[in-house]
Amino acid sequence: MHSLALRADGMVAVWGGDNSFSQTNVPGGLSNVMAISTRWDYNLALRADGTLAVWGDNSVGQTNAPVALNNVVVCRI
């Protein structure tokens, strides 16, 4: 429903699709991103410091990342 891209400078770009859950509104101040993931209604961004930014639909708690969650790494399968 929307597109998400990670720029070389660590910024996130989002465009197109439906924005009924604010999933195309990148959080202000989001920078130093090293990995991204998206669903049709929410997005996740992993910052270089190991913390997450999550935004979009939260109807079942999917954007409620635990406050103490840190040291997150990218897992490649």
Backbone as CSV, one residue per row, in Angstrom:
resi,resn,N_x,N_y,N_z,CA_x,CA_y,CA_z,C_x,C_y,C_z
1,MET,0.799,-1.197,0.000,0.000,0.000,0.000,0.847,1.269,0.000
2,HIS,2.141,1.164,0.336,3.056,2.302,0.271,4.470,1.765,0.053
3,SER,5.377,2.659,-0.254,6.767,2.269,-0.490,7.660,2.926,0.550
4,LEU,8.716,2.223,0.928,9.645,2.663,1.953,11.054,2.452,1.422
5,ALA,11.930,3.440,1.597,13.311,3.318,1.124,14.258,3.895,2.167
6,LEU,15.431,3.291,2.250,16.487,3.778,3.131,17.526,4.483,2.270
7,ARG,17.781,5.747,2.572,18.757,6.538,1.831,20.174,6.261,2.357
8,ALA,21.168,6.523,1.548,22.566,6.303,1.928,22.971,7.132,3.140
9,ASP,22.286,8.261,3.371,22.620,9.122,4.507,21.911,8.724,5.806
10,GLY,21.226,7.562,5.811,20.549,7.087,7.012,19.166,7.661,7.245
11,MET,18.624,8.346,6.262,17.273,8.892,6.347,16.307,7.937,5.647
12,VAL,15.034,8.018,6.004,14.002,7.153,5.433,13.072,7.975,4.557
13,ALA,12.719,7.428,3.402,11.746,8.052,2.502,10.541,7.125,2.378
14,VAL,9.350,7.695,2.415,8.104,6.938,2.259,7.221,7.686,1.276
15,TRP,6.526,6.947,0.385,5.651,7.599,-0.578,4.544,6.650,-1.027
16,GLY,3.519,7.258,-1.595,2.436,6.523,-2.243,1.480,5.839,-1.282
17,GLY,0.478,5.227,-1.878,-0.454,4.391,-1.153,-1.376,5.110,-0.196
18,ASP,-1.982,4.306,0.621,-2.943,4.748,1.615,-2.193,5.214,2.865
19,ASN,-2.660,6.279,3.498,-2.035,6.785,4.714,-3.032,6.815,5.870
20,SER,-3.959,5.875,5.880,-5.014,5.888,6.893,-4.504,5.643,8.307
21,PHE,-3.294,5.120,8.465,-2.719,4.886,9.789,-1.453,5.708,10.010
22,SER,-1.266,6.760,9.208,-0.068,7.617,9.275,1.209,6.849,8.958
23,GLN,1.091,5.740,8.246,2.261,4.932,7.933,3.203,5.590,6.923
24,THR,2.752,6.641,6.241,3.661,7.345,5.333,4.214,8.627,5.948
25,ASN,3.955,8.852,7.231,4.488,10.022,7.934,5.723,9.603,8.726
26,VAL,6.899,9.843,8.165,8.141,9.482,8.846,8.264,10.320,10.124
27,PRO,8.555,9.682,11.257,8.684,10.434,12.504,9.747,11.533,12.398
28,GLY,9.451,12.695,12.923,10.399,13.799,12.912,11.666,13.429,13.660
29,GLY,12.797,13.824,13.127,14.076,13.557,13.774,14.628,12.162,13.556
30,LEU,13.935,11.327,12.787,14.433,9.975,12.534,15.661,10.062,11.641
31,SER,16.800,9.575,12.132,18.051,9.603,11.370,18.934,8.445,11.822
32,ASN,20.060,8.300,11.182,21.018,7.227,11.497,20.390,5.848,11.399
33,VAL,19.505,5.667,10.419,18.831,4.383,10.214,19.740,3.478,9.391
34,MET,19.804,2.206,9.796,20.645,1.258,9.070,19.861,0.107,8.447
35,ALA,18.584,-0.050,8.824,17.748,-1.098,8.240,16.285,-0.702,8.405
36,ILE,15.446,-1.158,7.465,14.014,-0.868,7.505,13.210,-2.125,7.210
37,SER,11.972,-2.108,7.664,11.028,-3.170,7.360,9.654,-2.530,7.274
38,THR,8.803,-3.078,6.428,7.479,-2.488,6.275,6.408,-3.557,6.123
39,ARG,5.231,-3.210,6.562,4.005,-3.953,6.315,3.063,-2.967,5.637
40,TRP,1.879,-3.374,5.286,0.986,-2.439,4.587,0.523,-1.315,5.487
41,ASP,0.551,-1.507,6.820,-0.008,-0.499,7.715,0.953,0.034,8.774
42,TYR,2.183,-0.450,8.821,3.168,0.093,9.771,4.589,-0.163,9.274
43,ASN,5.556,0.549,9.867,6.960,0.467,9.457,7.850,0.354,10.684
44,LEU,9.022,-0.223,10.489,10.051,-0.289,11.524,11.352,0.221,10.932
45,ALA,12.122,0.938,11.741,13.439,1.410,11.327,14.423,1.129,12.457
46,LEU,15.520,0.474,12.129,16.571,0.178,13.094,17.649,1.246,12.986
47,ARG,17.882,1.948,14.081,18.916,2.990,14.111,20.282,2.361,14.398
48,ALA,21.333,3.071,14.034,22.703,2.589,14.240,23.018,2.340,15.709
49,ASP,22.305,3.000,16.625,22.556,2.800,18.057,21.814,1.594,18.630
50,GLY,21.129,0.801,17.767,20.441,-0.408,18.206,19.041,-0.202,18.735
51,THR,18.476,1.003,18.534,17.101,1.261,18.950,16.180,1.241,17.740
52,LEU,14.896,1.061,17.997,13.896,1.000,16.928,13.005,2.223,16.916
53,ALA,12.574,2.598,15.721,11.484,3.551,15.532,10.383,2.765,14.825
54,VAL,9.168,2.857,15.322,8.037,2.133,14.744,6.874,3.100,14.625
55,TRP,6.215,3.119,13.449,5.082,4.024,13.273,4.060,3.442,12.327
56,GLY,2.830,3.905,12.485,1.712,3.443,11.667,0.608,2.874,12.543
57,ASP,-0.104,1.867,12.040,-1.239,1.266,12.736,-0.797,0.602,14.040
58,ASN,-1.528,0.870,15.102,-1.235,0.269,16.396,-2.474,-0.404,16.973
59,SER,-3.346,-0.909,16.113,-4.611,-1.470,16.580,-4.446,-2.719,17.443
60,VAL,-3.347,-3.435,17.299,-3.088,-4.610,18.145,-1.710,-4.516,18.809
61,GLY,-1.219,-3.296,19.007,0.032,-3.086,19.720,1.305,-3.259,18.923
62,GLN,1.190,-3.359,17.606,2.372,-3.635,16.791,3.397,-2.504,16.758
63,THR,3.022,-1.297,17.131,4.004,-0.208,17.168,4.435,0.132,18.593
64,ASN,4.059,-0.695,19.554,4.457,-0.486,20.949,5.759,-1.228,21.234
65,ALA,6.870,-0.753,20.683,8.156,-1.382,20.979,8.472,-1.146,22.452
66,PRO,8.937,-2.149,23.157,9.259,-1.988,24.572,10.273,-0.854,24.786
67,VAL,10.045,-0.038,25.791,10.918,1.101,26.066,12.357,0.647,26.305
68,ALA,12.538,-0.459,26.992,13.875,-0.949,27.319,14.532,-1.733,26.177
69,LEU,13.864,-1.846,25.030,14.429,-2.598,23.910,15.583,-1.815,23.302
70,ASN,16.771,-2.391,23.367,17.948,-1.784,22.745,18.891,-2.902,22.317
71,ASN,19.997,-2.540,21.741,20.968,-3.526,21.219,20.336,-4.447,20.187
72,VAL,19.372,-3.939,19.429,18.732,-4.703,18.362,19.716,-4.803,17.193
73,VAL,19.759,-5.959,16.543,20.645,-6.163,15.401,19.839,-6.707,14.228
74,VAL,20.378,-6.608,13.047,19.751,-7.155,11.858,20.085,-8.642,11.798
75,CYS,19.068,-9.440,11.586,19.240,-10.885,11.458,18.937,-11.271,10.015
76,ARG,19.891,-11.813,9.363,19.701,-12.247,7.970,19.537,-13.761,7.941
77,ILE,18.443,-14.169,7.313,18.154,-15.608,7.254,18.405,-16.113,5.859
